[in-house]
Amino acid sequence: MAQAPRPPSPAPVRRIPTLSTAPLPSTRYRRITLVLCILWLIVLGLVVLSPLPVDRDGGTALRAALAGLQQAGWPSWLDYRFVETVANVIMFVPLGLFFFILAPRGWRWLGPVVGLGLSAGIEFTQLMALPERVASPYDVAANTAGSGVGTLLAWIMLRVRGRRRP
């Protein structure tokens, strides 16, 4: 009696990568990250809690340079507001990186939430205690986006680093 042919085995299930699939970094790597995070927090505090706007001295020169670039044919959207927004995004990228590397696996996705809370606290402090500073919900959005970008970058870096290890 002939045996019935075996059904083909199903294709392997491919898991969708999640934030928790990135490997945990080594203790040494985490210590270095903690030191960098503390330094970043100190610099951030000096920048955002300064009683005077950071761009007080260079703002006029930057606006003039951007106007010159626009006259030379650069796009009109490349203005002071755009540069300030990009700077706010970049300023919070380290938070997402640091939080992702330092947090336990199940908490890694909270980097942007922490960025939102920290940024909202900074803007509230500027509104209530620093009359020379201008608090803005756009800054909160840009800072939150930056911490999200940092979280994504850390995830990519650790996944790539984990694949390279034997």
N, CA and C atoms as a LAMMPS dump frame, in Angstrom:
ITEM: TIMESTEP
0
ITEM: NUMBER OF ATOMS
498
ITEM: BOX BOUNDS ff ff ff
-5.0000000000000000e+02 5.0000000000000000e+02
-5.0000000000000000e+02 5.0000000000000000e+02
-5.0000000000000000e+02 5.0000000000000000e+02
ITEM: ATOMS id mol type element x y z
1 1 1 N 0.838 -1.17 0
2 1 2 C 0 0 0
3 1 3 C 0.89 1.242 0
4 2 1 N 0.576 2.158 -0.862
5 2 2 C 1.373 3.38 -1.015
6 2 3 C 0.953 4.403 0.038
7 3 1 N 1.961 5.076 0.534
8 3 2 C 1.667 6.12 1.53
9 3 3 C 1.222 7.386 0.819
10 4 1 N 0.327 8.086 1.467
11 4 2 C -0.123 9.372 0.91
12 4 3 C 1.019 10.371 1.045
13 5 1 N 1.176 11.215 0.048
14 5 2 C 2.268 12.2 0.127
15 5 3 C 2.062 13.123 1.327
16 6 1 N 3.163 13.479 1.923
17 6 2 C 3.112 14.387 3.076
18 6 3 C 2.806 15.792 2.587
19 7 1 N 1.967 16.479 3.317
20 7 2 C 1.707 17.879 2.914
21 7 3 C 2.982 18.697 3.111
22 8 1 N 3.151 19.688 2.269
23 8 2 C 4.364 20.518 2.43
24 8 3 C 4.355 21.215 3.787
25 9 1 N 5.55 21.317 4.358
26 9 2 C 5.621 21.992 5.654
27 9 3 C 5.375 23.481 5.453
28 10 1 N 4.708 24.074 6.421
29 10 2 C 4.394 25.506 6.282
30 10 3 C 5.676 26.334 6.304
31 11 1 N 5.578 27.477 5.656
32 11 2 C 6.721 28.4 5.643
33 11 3 C 6.975 28.88 7.062
34 12 1 N 8.232 29.09 7.392
35 12 2 C 8.514 29.561 8.754
36 12 3 C 7.843 30.911 9.001
37 13 1 N 7.324 31.037 10.179
38 13 2 C 6.664 32.277 10.564
39 13 3 C 7.742 33.318 10.835
40 14 1 N 7.611 34.419 10.191
41 14 2 C 8.578 35.497 10.384
42 14 3 C 7.985 36.506 11.351
43 15 1 N 8.673 36.702 12.454
44 15 2 C 8.181 37.634 13.472
45 15 3 C 8.476 39.059 13.062
46 16 1 N 7.524 39.91 13.32
47 16 2 C 7.728 41.333 13.066
48 16 3 C 8.595 41.881 14.191
49 17 1 N 9.703 42.559 13.845
50 17 2 C 10.57 43.084 14.906
51 17 3 C 9.831 44.125 15.747
52 18 1 N 10.027 44.059 17.041
53 18 2 C 9.463 45.042 17.951
54 18 3 C 10.59 45.665 18.752
55 19 1 N 10.267 46.676 19.53
56 19 2 C 11.299 47.337 20.32
57 19 3 C 11.955 46.369 21.297
58 20 1 N 11.233 45.358 21.734
59 20 2 C 11.815 44.439 22.706
60 20 3 C 12.711 43.394 22.049
61 21 1 N 12.759 43.343 20.704
62 21 2 C 13.593 42.338 20.055
63 21 3 C 15.052 42.759 19.952
64 22 1 N 15.355 43.991 20.211
65 22 2 C 16.758 44.413 20.192
66 22 3 C 17.456 43.841 21.412
67 23 1 N 18.686 43.364 21.239
68 23 2 C 19.388 42.775 22.384
69 23 3 C 19.71 43.81 23.45
70 24 1 N 19.872 43.336 24.664
71 24 2 C 20.291 44.229 25.744
72 24 3 C 21.779 44.506 25.605
73 25 1 N 22.184 45.745 25.775
74 25 2 C 23.609 46.057 25.679
75 25 3 C 24.371 45.559 26.909
76 26 1 N 25.684 45.489 26.769
77 26 2 C 26.529 45.02 27.868
78 26 3 C 26.502 46.02 29.029
79 27 1 N 26.95 45.555 30.184
80 27 2 C 27.006 46.416 31.372
81 27 3 C 27.931 47.599 31.124
82 28 1 N 29.064 47.375 30.499
83 28 2 C 30.011 48.458 30.196
84 28 3 C 29.361 49.506 29.292
85 29 1 N 28.668 49.041 28.272
86 29 2 C 27.98 49.926 27.331
87 29 3 C 26.92 50.752 28.054
88 30 1 N 26.213 50.113 28.984
89 30 2 C 25.168 50.818 29.735
90 30 3 C 25.776 51.851 30.686
91 31 1 N 26.922 51.544 31.283
92 31 2 C 27.578 52.513 32.173
93 31 3 C 28.029 53.746 31.4
94 32 1 N 28.624 53.53 30.252
95 32 2 C 29.054 54.655 29.41
96 32 3 C 27.834 55.486 29.014
97 33 1 N 26.756 54.801 28.655
98 33 2 C 25.527 55.504 28.279
99 33 3 C 24.983 56.321 29.438
100 34 1 N 25.037 55.79 30.648
101 34 2 C 24.561 56.513 31.826
102 34 3 C 25.367 57.79 32.052
103 35 1 N 26.68 57.718 31.912
104 35 2 C 27.527 58.904 32.07
105 35 3 C 27.177 59.945 31.005
106 36 1 N 27.026 59.501 29.764
107 36 2 C 26.657 60.431 28.684
108 36 3 C 25.278 61.035 28.924
109 37 1 N 24.366 60.237 29.45
110 37 2 C 23.022 60.732 29.746
111 37 3 C 23.064 61.818 30.815
112 38 1 N 23.846 61.61 31.848
113 38 2 C 23.966 62.616 32.918
114 38 3 C 24.563 63.905 32.358
115 39 1 N 25.596 63.787 31.532
116 39 2 C 26.195 64.977 30.911
117 39 3 C 25.183 65.698 30.021
118 40 1 N 24.421 64.928 29.247
119 40 2 C 23.399 65.52 28.377
120 40 3 C 22.338 66.251 29.209
121 41 1 N 21.913 65.649 30.32
122 41 2 C 20.912 66.298 31.172
123 41 3 C 21.43 67.613 31.749
124 42 1 N 22.703 67.652 32.111
125 42 2 C 23.294 68.891 32.635
126 42 3 C 23.286 69.973 31.557
127 43 1 N 23.747 69.62 30.369
128 43 2 C 23.767 70.598 29.269
129 43 3 C 22.345 71.026 28.92
130 44 1 N 21.429 70.067 28.847
131 44 2 C 20.03 70.393 28.56
132 44 3 C 19.482 71.375 29.586
133 45 1 N 19.744 71.113 30.858
134 45 2 C 19.27 72.012 31.912
135 45 3 C 19.822 73.414 31.752
136 46 1 N 21.103 73.524 31.424
137 46 2 C 21.709 74.847 31.22
138 46 3 C 21.075 75.58 30.039
139 47 1 N 20.759 74.835 28.981
140 47 2 C 20.183 75.454 27.783
141 47 3 C 18.734 75.872 28.006
142 48 1 N 17.915 74.954 28.499
143 48 2 C 16.471 75.223 28.547
144 48 3 C 16.04 76.007 29.78
145 49 1 N 16.847 76.009 30.827
146 49 2 C 16.454 76.738 32.03
147 49 3 C 17.236 78.035 32.216
148 50 1 N 17.978 78.411 31.197
149 50 2 C 18.67 79.697 31.223
150 50 3 C 17.613 80.8 31.222
151 51 1 N 17.803 81.846 32.028
152 51 2 C 16.778 82.891 32.076
153 51 3 C 16.628 83.657 30.766
154 52 1 N 17.659 83.647 29.942
155 52 2 C 17.596 84.365 28.667
156 52 3 C 17.521 83.372 27.516
157 53 1 N 16.833 83.746 26.43
158 53 2 C 16.752 82.85 25.274
159 53 3 C 18.145 82.499 24.747
160 54 1 N 18.308 81.267 24.352
161 54 2 C 19.594 80.776 23.862
162 54 3 C 20.015 81.509 22.594
163 55 1 N 19.059 81.855 21.765
164 55 2 C 19.359 82.499 20.491
165 55 3 C 19.409 84.024 20.582
166 56 1 N 19.475 84.555 21.773
167 56 2 C 19.45 86.006 21.963
168 56 3 C 20.547 86.707 21.171
169 57 1 N 21.762 86.18 21.248
170 57 2 C 22.879 86.838 20.586
171 57 3 C 23.01 86.458 19.117
172 58 1 N 22.715 85.2 18.774
173 58 2 C 22.938 84.747 17.409
174 58 3 C 21.707 84.73 16.533
175 59 1 N 20.544 84.998 17.102
176 59 2 C 19.296 84.922 16.342
177 59 3 C 19.246 85.869 15.158
178 60 1 N 19.717 87.092 15.35
179 60 2 C 19.686 88.084 14.272
180 60 3 C 20.611 87.666 13.137
181 61 1 N 21.793 87.197 13.478
182 61 2 C 22.747 86.765 12.451
183 61 3 C 22.21 85.549 11.697
184 62 1 N 21.583 84.619 12.408
185 62 2 C 21.024 83.442 11.754
186 62 3 C 19.891 83.833 10.812
187 63 1 N 19.02 84.738 11.255
188 63 2 C 17.929 85.203 10.382
189 63 3 C 18.488 85.874 9.125
190 64 1 N 19.526 86.672 9.282
191 64 2 C 20.146 87.338 8.127
192 64 3 C 20.766 86.316 7.183
193 65 1 N 21.441 85.313 7.731
194 65 2 C 22.051 84.277 6.895
195 65 3 C 20.985 83.492 6.128
196 66 1 N 19.897 83.16 6.799
197 66 2 C 18.818 82.433 6.134
198 66 3 C 18.159 83.28 5.048
199 67 1 N 17.991 84.569 5.315
200 67 2 C 17.427 85.462 4.297
201 67 3 C 18.353 85.526 3.081
202 68 1 N 19.654 85.57 3.326
203 68 2 C 20.615 85.573 2.223
204 68 3 C 20.543 84.295 1.411
205 69 1 N 20.399 83.163 2.09
206 69 2 C 20.271 81.891 1.376
207 69 3 C 19.003 81.853 0.529
208 70 1 N 17.923 82.391 1.072
209 70 2 C 16.671 82.422 0.316
210 70 3 C 16.797 83.329 -0.91
211 71 1 N 17.492 84.431 -0.763
212 71 2 C 17.715 85.313 -1.915
213 71 3 C 18.596 84.64 -2.959
214 72 1 N 19.441 83.728 -2.528
215 72 2 C 20.32 83.014 -3.449
216 72 3 C 19.618 81.823 -4.096
217 73 1 N 18.337 81.622 -3.768
218 73 2 C 17.582 80.568 -4.416
219 73 3 C 17.218 79.386 -3.535
220 74 1 N 17.635 79.406 -2.289
221 74 2 C 17.252 78.326 -1.382
222 74 3 C 15.751 78.404 -1.114
223 75 1 N 15.107 77.301 -0.761
224 75 2 C 13.652 77.312 -0.571
225 75 3 C 13.204 78.224 0.569
226 76 1 N 12.018 78.779 0.422
227 76 2 C 11.512 79.732 1.413
228 76 3 C 11.164 79.066 2.739
229 77 1 N 10.909 77.752 2.728
230 77 2 C 10.59 77.071 3.983
231 77 3 C 11.818 76.934 4.882
232 78 1 N 12.997 77.158 4.357
233 78 2 C 14.213 77.111 5.155
234 78 3 C 14.367 78.457 5.879
235 79 1 N 13.531 78.637 6.882
236 79 2 C 13.529 79.892 7.624
237 79 3 C 13.899 79.641 9.091
238 80 1 N 13.844 80.678 9.877
239 80 2 C 14.245 80.578 11.278
240 80 3 C 13.394 79.566 12.036
241 81 1 N 12.108 79.56 11.793
242 81 2 C 11.216 78.621 12.485
243 81 3 C 11.596 77.171 12.17
244 82 1 N 11.934 76.912 10.9
245 82 2 C 12.337 75.562 10.501
246 82 3 C 13.621 75.15 11.227
247 83 1 N 14.611 76.03 11.24
248 83 2 C 15.889 75.732 11.895
249 83 3 C 15.672 75.504 13.391
250 84 1 N 14.834 76.323 14.011
251 84 2 C 14.552 76.169 15.44
252 84 3 C 13.848 74.842 15.721
253 85 1 N 12.927 74.455 14.857
254 85 2 C 12.22 73.19 15.038
255 85 3 C 13.171 72.004 14.896
256 86 1 N 14.023 72.051 13.868
257 86 2 C 14.999 70.97 13.68
258 86 3 C 15.951 70.902 14.878
259 87 1 N 16.341 72.046 15.396
260 87 2 C 17.222 72.068 16.576
261 87 3 C 16.521 71.436 17.776
262 88 1 N 15.23 71.699 17.935
263 88 2 C 14.477 71.095 19.042
264 88 3 C 14.361 69.581 18.875
265 89 1 N 14.179 69.12 17.647
266 89 2 C 14.135 67.676 17.4
267 89 3 C 15.491 67.069 17.757
268 90 1 N 16.564 67.639 17.23
269 90 2 C 17.915 67.104 17.452
270 90 3 C 18.28 67.118 18.936
271 91 1 N 17.845 68.149 19.65
272 91 2 C 18.19 68.279 21.061
273 91 3 C 17.66 67.105 21.894
274 92 1 N 16.55 66.482 21.47
275 92 2 C 15.964 65.399 22.257
276 92 3 C 16.233 64.009 21.692
277 93 1 N 16.951 63.905 20.577
278 93 2 C 17.33 62.588 20.056
279 93 3 C 18.134 61.807 21.099
280 94 1 N 19.087 62.434 21.794
281 94 2 C 19.832 61.672 22.81
282 94 3 C 18.937 61.072 23.899
283 95 1 N 17.868 61.736 24.262
284 95 2 C 16.987 61.186 25.291
285 95 3 C 16.428 59.837 24.847
286 96 1 N 15.943 59.774 23.614
287 96 2 C 15.415 58.508 23.106
288 96 3 C 16.477 57.425 23.07
289 97 1 N 17.676 57.785 22.625
290 97 2 C 18.791 56.831 22.603
291 97 3 C 19.115 56.333 24.007
292 98 1 N 19.333 57.266 24.915
293 98 2 C 19.732 56.909 26.272
294 98 3 C 18.653 56.091 26.974
295 99 1 N 17.413 56.513 26.852
296 99 2 C 16.335 55.805 27.542
297 99 3 C 16.214 54.379 27.024
298 100 1 N 16.301 54.21 25.713
299 100 2 C 16.182 52.886 25.124
300 100 3 C 17.285 51.962 25.618
301 101 1 N 18.498 52.471 25.698
302 101 2 C 19.632 51.65 26.115
303 101 3 C 19.58 51.347 27.609
304 102 1 N 19.127 52.3 28.406
305 102 2 C 19.146 52.129 29.862
306 102 3 C 17.901 51.458 30.432
307 103 1 N 16.789 51.523 29.73
308 103 2 C 15.531 50.989 30.262
309 103 3 C 15.468 49.466 30.107
310 104 1 N 14.724 48.806 30.991
311 104 2 C 14.482 47.37 30.799
312 104 3 C 13.696 47.137 29.509
313 105 1 N 13.768 45.948 28.989
314 105 2 C 13.147 45.649 27.685
315 105 3 C 11.694 46.092 27.567
316 106 1 N 10.89 45.805 28.526
317 106 2 C 9.468 46.126 28.427
318 106 3 C 9.147 47.613 28.498
319 107 1 N 10.125 48.418 28.867
320 107 2 C 9.904 49.849 29.052
321 107 3 C 10.485 50.686 27.917
322 108 1 N 11.193 50.083 27.014
323 108 2 C 11.923 50.826 25.987
324 108 3 C 11.041 51.741 25.142
325 109 1 N 9.843 51.318 24.857
326 109 2 C 8.956 52.103 24.005
327 109 3 C 8.515 53.401 24.672
328 110 1 N 8.781 53.558 25.965
329 110 2 C 8.349 54.753 26.682
330 110 3 C 9.251 55.971 26.461
331 111 1 N 10.328 55.832 25.707
332 111 2 C 11.229 56.96 25.451
333 111 3 C 10.505 58.209 24.959
334 112 1 N 9.664 58.1 23.929
335 112 2 C 8.927 59.291 23.478
336 112 3 C 7.966 59.835 24.535
337 113 1 N 7.402 58.964 25.355
338 113 2 C 6.492 59.425 26.422
339 113 3 C 7.291 60.211 27.462
340 114 1 N 8.475 59.709 27.798
341 114 2 C 9.352 60.423 28.726
342 114 3 C 9.759 61.764 28.119
343 115 1 N 10.053 61.767 26.819
344 115 2 C 10.385 63.013 26.122
345 115 3 C 9.245 64.015 26.181
346 116 1 N 8.032 63.532 25.98
347 116 2 C 6.854 64.398 26.076
348 116 3 C 6.737 64.996 27.478
349 117 1 N 6.864 64.155 28.493
350 117 2 C 6.744 64.645 29.869
351 117 3 C 7.84 65.628 30.244
352 118 1 N 9.079 65.303 29.88
353 118 2 C 10.197 66.204 30.184
354 118 3 C 10.038 67.529 29.453
355 119 1 N 9.683 67.465 28.186
356 119 2 C 9.518 68.692 27.412
357 119 3 C 8.367 69.545 27.934
358 120 1 N 7.254 68.898 28.281
359 120 2 C 6.121 69.648 28.835
360 120 3 C 6.512 70.312 30.152
361 121 1 N 7.293 69.599 30.974
362 121 2 C 7.772 70.178 32.229
363 121 3 C 8.687 71.369 31.996
364 122 1 N 9.552 71.261 31.004
365 122 2 C 10.452 72.371 30.668
366 122 3 C 9.655 73.583 30.206
367 123 1 N 8.723 73.353 29.303
368 123 2 C 7.931 74.472 28.774
369 123 3 C 7.072 75.103 29.87
370 124 1 N 6.532 74.288 30.768
371 124 2 C 5.753 74.823 31.881
372 124 3 C 6.639 75.681 32.782
373 125 1 N 7.845 75.2 33.06
374 125 2 C 8.794 75.965 33.885
375 125 3 C 9.143 77.284 33.214
376 126 1 N 9.373 77.248 31.91
377 126 2 C 9.676 78.486 31.187
378 126 3 C 8.489 79.457 31.255
379 127 1 N 7.297 78.931 31.129
380 127 2 C 6.091 79.768 31.174
381 127 3 C 5.906 80.41 32.547
382 128 1 N 6.103 79.629 33.59
383 128 2 C 5.807 80.115 34.931
384 128 3 C 6.959 80.87 35.594
385 129 1 N 8.206 80.5 35.292
386 129 2 C 9.32 81.038 36.076
387 129 3 C 10.358 81.82 35.266
388 130 1 N 10.287 81.759 33.95
389 130 2 C 11.306 82.426 33.131
390 130 3 C 10.632 83.382 32.147
391 131 1 N 10.348 84.609 32.579
392 131 2 C 9.568 85.533 31.756
393 131 3 C 10.236 85.913 30.427
394 132 1 N 11.552 85.803 30.328
395 132 2 C 12.242 86.129 29.079
396 132 3 C 12.124 85.015 28.039
397 133 1 N 11.756 83.825 28.484
398 133 2 C 11.649 82.674 27.592
399 133 3 C 10.223 82.56 27.072
400 134 1 N 10.083 81.935 25.907
401 134 2 C 8.769 81.744 25.296
402 134 3 C 8.445 80.259 25.306
403 135 1 N 7.416 79.881 26.047
404 135 2 C 6.971 78.491 26.09
405 135 3 C 6.114 78.219 24.853
406 136 1 N 6.292 77.049 24.265
407 136 2 C 5.58 76.759 23.022
408 136 3 C 5.187 75.292 22.946
409 137 1 N 3.931 75.025 22.563
410 137 2 C 3.537 73.628 22.347
411 137 3 C 4.259 73.02 21.143
412 138 1 N 4.71 73.856 20.204
413 138 2 C 5.472 73.354 19.058
414 138 3 C 6.816 72.783 19.51
415 139 1 N 7.405 73.388 20.53
416 139 2 C 8.648 72.856 21.081
417 139 3 C 8.4 71.483 21.709
418 140 1 N 7.282 71.337 22.404
419 140 2 C 6.948 70.05 23.011
420 140 3 C 6.81 68.99 21.916
421 141 1 N 6.117 69.332 20.839
422 141 2 C 5.941 68.376 19.735
423 141 3 C 7.278 68.015 19.092
424 142 1 N 8.123 69.012 18.86
425 142 2 C 9.42 68.76 18.234
426 142 3 C 10.318 67.931 19.158
427 143 1 N 10.32 68.24 20.435
428 143 2 C 11.131 67.486 21.382
429 143 3 C 10.657 66.034 21.486
430 144 1 N 9.351 65.845 21.493
431 144 2 C 8.795 64.494 21.546
432 144 3 C 9.182 63.716 20.29
433 145 1 N 9.103 64.374 19.147
434 145 2 C 9.522 63.731 17.896
435 145 3 C 10.997 63.345 17.969
436 146 1 N 11.821 64.212 18.535
437 146 2 C 13.241 63.913 18.674
438 146 3 C 13.489 62.695 19.541
439 147 1 N 12.765 62.575 20.647
440 147 2 C 12.959 61.399 21.5
441 147 3 C 12.456 60.135 20.791
442 148 1 N 11.439 60.282 19.944
443 148 2 C 10.986 59.144 19.133
444 148 3 C 12.038 58.726 18.11
445 149 1 N 12.665 59.701 17.484
446 149 2 C 13.741 59.406 16.529
447 149 3 C 14.898 58.719 17.249
448 150 1 N 15.247 59.205 18.436
449 150 2 C 16.322 58.59 19.208
450 150 3 C 15.998 57.157 19.594
451 151 1 N 14.754 56.898 19.954
452 151 2 C 14.327 55.542 20.297
453 151 3 C 14.484 54.626 19.092
454 152 1 N 14.033 55.082 17.946
455 152 2 C 14.148 54.287 16.726
456 152 3 C 15.612 54.047 16.348
457 153 1 N 16.438 55.068 16.461
458 153 2 C 17.868 54.911 16.154
459 153 3 C 18.53 53.899 17.091
460 154 1 N 18.215 53.96 18.366
461 154 2 C 18.798 53.013 19.325
462 154 3 C 18.366 51.59 18.995
463 155 1 N 17.111 51.416 18.657
464 155 2 C 16.603 50.09 18.3
465 155 3 C 17.361 49.54 17.093
466 156 1 N 17.524 50.376 16.066
467 156 2 C 18.242 49.953 14.859
468 156 3 C 19.698 49.627 15.196
469 157 1 N 20.347 50.503 15.952
470 157 2 C 21.753 50.287 16.296
471 157 3 C 21.958 48.999 17.079
472 158 1 N 21.11 48.729 18.057
473 158 2 C 21.277 47.525 18.858
474 158 3 C 20.94 46.265 18.066
475 159 1 N 19.975 46.327 17.173
476 159 2 C 19.658 45.157 16.336
477 159 3 C 20.808 44.858 15.391
478 160 1 N 21.367 45.883 14.776
479 160 2 C 22.504 45.685 13.872
480 160 3 C 23.696 45.159 14.657
481 161 1 N 23.952 45.746 15.803
482 161 2 C 25.07 45.32 16.655
483 161 3 C 24.871 43.88 17.118
484 162 1 N 23.64 43.507 17.43
485 162 2 C 23.346 42.145 17.876
486 162 3 C 23.544 41.133 16.768
487 163 1 N 23.284 41.5 15.527
488 163 2 C 23.478 40.579 14.399
489 163 3 C 24.952 40.351 14.111
490 164 1 N 25.772 41.341 14.392
491 164 2 C 27.194 41.23 14.107
492 164 3 C 27.925 40.34 15.102
493 165 1 N 27.36 40.188 16.277
494 165 2 C 28.003 39.367 17.313
495 165 3 C 27.863 37.906 16.952
496 166 1 N 28.924 37.115 17.199
497 166 2 C 28.843 35.665 16.884
498 166 3 C 27.937 34.919 17.843
